[in-house]
């Protein structure tokens, strides 16, 4: 009986830790990610000069200090 209790507690702990959020580092806590509009403008300008199209799936990110 004690073995069953130990195994069930261990299984619950493993499953519960899989759902835990990612811990923030000191660097992440004081910054937020925003789109790098300057880089996007440079890429679109270069594409315009080369007569090509740019379709953004996701924007390039930079870290901006909060506050």
N, C-alpha and C positions, 0 to 999 in steps of 0.2 A: 504494500500500500504506500509506503514511504517513497519507494522507487517511482511509482506512478505519479505521485505528487511532485517529485523532483523533476521528472521528465516533462510534465505538463507546464510547470513553472518555467523551466528552461526554454521550452518551445514558445511559450507566450512572450518571454523576454526577447527571443530572437525575432519573432514576428513584429513585436512592438518597436524594436530598434530599427527595423527596415523602413518604418514610416516616419522616423524622426527627421526634422528639417535639417538642412545643411547649416553647420555652425558658421557664423559670420566671423571673419578675421577683423583685426583692427583696421586694416586698409579698406575693407568693404563697408564697414559701419559708417564711416564719415564721408562716403562718396555715393553718388548715384550715377547710373549709366544713362546717357542720352545719346541721340543720334549725332554723328559728326557731320554737320551740315556743310562745313568747309570742304571736307574731303568729297562729299557727294557732289558739290558744285564743281570741283575740279574734274571729277570723273565724267560728269555730264557735259562739261565744256569740251573735254578731249573727245568724247563721243560725238558731239555736235560737229567738231572740226573734221572728224573722220567719216562723217555721214553715216553713223550707226545709231542704233537705239539702245537705251539702257532701261531695263525693267528691274526695279529693286524688289527683291524678295524680303530682305531684311536690311536695315541700314547698318553701316559701320558704327560701332559703339566707342564712346570715350567716357572716362570717369570724370565727373564734375563734382567739386566739393559742395557739400550741402551748407547752406547758410550764407 
